[in-house]
């Protein structure tokens, strides 16, 4: 009986050690921007820019060094990964069509934001 208890304890300990992946928390923030036109059709190859706008002490606005850009795929989607949470302004352009939005990234989470391009 004592042998069964000891073997069971070792099996449980082994299982616990194998399922414990890491102590590190995933902190990456993933932003996905989906661009569609007014009819709801995905806009492919649209230029998407994420910009962090900040205010200075005098109340003026400037663009911080936190920025990213990319082109949408055939489904009108582009994805960016950041190490830290932030709030970004979204600017989309394709020819004479434009769209804007705001996306708030949270630590360790993914966020999808739809932008209408008109």
TIVO-804803 format. One line per 8 residues: their letters; for each residue x, y, z of C-alpha. Coordinates in pm, 1 decimal. Example, Ala and Ser with C-alpha at 12.3 -4.5 7.8 and 13.67 -1.06 7.14 Angstrom:
AS = 1230.0:-450.0:780.0 | 1367.0:-106.0:714.0 $
This chain:
XXXXXXXX = 0.0:0.0:0.0 | 282.0:238.8:85.3 | 451.0:159.9:-248.2 | 133.6:252.7:-440.4 | 113.9:586.6:-257.9 | 477.6:667.9:-332.9 | 442.1:567.9:-700.2 | 123.4:774.6:-731.9 $
XXXXXXXX = 301.5:1075.7:-582.2 | 587.0:1039.8:-833.7 | 342.7:1009.9:-1123.9 | 154.5:1322.5:-1012.3 | 479.9:1512.5:-962.3 | 603.6:1408.2:-1308.1 | 275.9:1514.8:-1467.1 | 289.1:1852.1:-1290.3 $
XXXXXXXX = 645.5:1912.5:-1406.7 | 563.6:1822.5:-1768.7 | 259.1:2050.1:-1788.3 | 428.1:2353.1:-1631.3 | 552.3:2537.3:-1942.5 | 710.5:2845.2:-1793.8 | 681.6:3112.8:-1531.7 | 708.5:3385.3:-1794.7 $
XXXXXXXX = 388.7:3561.2:-1884.6 | 317.2:3632.2:-2251.8 | 306.0:4009.0:-2285.3 | 298.3:4057.3:-2663.5 | 15.6:4275.2:-2791.7 | -125.7:4179.2:-3131.6 | -317.2:4434.3:-3339.3 | -515.0:4317.2:-3642.7 $
XXXXXXXX = -670.2:4581.2:-3868.3 | -940.4:4469.5:-4113.0 | -1014.1:4715.4:-4395.3 | -1342.7:4707.4:-4587.0 | -1510.9:4949.1:-4823.8 | -1858.0:5099.3:-4766.5 | -2018.2:4788.3:-4920.6 | -1830.5:4558.5:-4679.3 $
XXXXXXXX = -1589.2:4424.7:-4941.3 | -1233.2:4365.3:-4811.9 | -980.6:4620.4:-4940.7 | -662.0:4441.4:-5045.1 | -319.6:4605.7:-5060.8 | -431.2:4907.0:-4857.4 | -152.3:5090.8:-4673.0 | -215.8:5074.6:-4295.6 $
XXXXXXXX = -20.5:5288.2:-4050.0 | -36.8:5271.1:-3671.7 | 82.2:5590.4:-3501.6 | 107.9:5682.0:-3135.1 | 4.3:6045.6:-3100.3 | 117.6:6220.0:-2780.3 | 55.6:6559.4:-2625.4 | 337.9:6781.9:-2505.7 $
XXXXXXXX = 328.8:7006.0:-2197.9 | 202.1:7300.3:-2406.9 | -98.9:7104.4:-2534.4 | 48.8:7039.5:-2880.3 | 40.5:6697.8:-3044.8 | 334.4:6505.5:-3185.7 | 387.7:6156.2:-3324.8 | 595.0:5930.6:-3099.3 $
XXXXXXXX = 850.6:5684.0:-3232.2 | 597.9:5404.2:-3178.6 | 473.8:5330.3:-3527.8 | 421.3:5046.8:-3770.5 | 297.4:5010.6:-4127.1 | 199.9:4733.5:-4364.0 | -23.1:4627.3:-4652.0 | -347.4:4435.6:-4613.6 $
XXXXXXXX = -373.4:4083.5:-4753.5 | -642.6:3949.4:-4989.1 | -888.0:3945.2:-4695.4 | -822.1:4312.0:-4615.0 | -629.5:4223.8:-4298.6 | -287.9:4322.7:-4164.9 | -142.2:4219.6:-3827.8 | 119.4:4387.2:-3606.7 $
XXXXXXXX = 286.7:4262.8:-3286.5 | 414.8:4497.4:-3015.6 | 595.7:4424.7:-2689.8 | 401.8:4677.8:-2480.8 | 40.8:4796.7:-2461.2 | -45.3:5131.7:-2617.9 | -318.9:5325.1:-2793.6 | -260.0:5378.1:-3165.5 $
XXXXXXXX = -427.6:5594.0:-3426.8 | -498.0:5402.0:-3747.3 | -458.4:5563.8:-4089.1 | -552.5:5366.8:-4399.8 | -506.3:5469.5:-4761.1 | -559.0:5305.0:-5098.9 | -553.3:5536.7:-5399.6 | -797.0:5818.4:-5321.9 $
XXXXXXXX = -972.1:5615.3:-5049.3 | -891.5:5672.6:-4682.3 | -1001.9:5549.9:-4340.8 | -916.1:5622.6:-3979.0 | -963.9:5458.6:-3641.2 | -815.6:5399.5:-3297.8 | -698.8:5070.3:-3149.2 | -615.2:5004.3:-2783.6 $
XXXXXXXX = -371.9:4720.6:-2718.2 | -371.2:4532.8:-2388.8 | -88.2:4326.5:-2245.0 | -88.6:3967.7:-2365.1 | -402.2:4007.0:-2578.0 | -498.2:4034.3:-2942.7 | -732.9:4304.0:-3069.0 | -918.4:4318.4:-3401.9 $
XXXXXX = -1029.1:4656.9:-3535.7 | -1240.0:4711.2:-3847.4 | -1183.1:5028.9:-4049.7 | -1410.2:5144.7:-4330.2 | -1216.6:5285.8:-4627.2 | -1414.2:5543.6:-4830.7 $
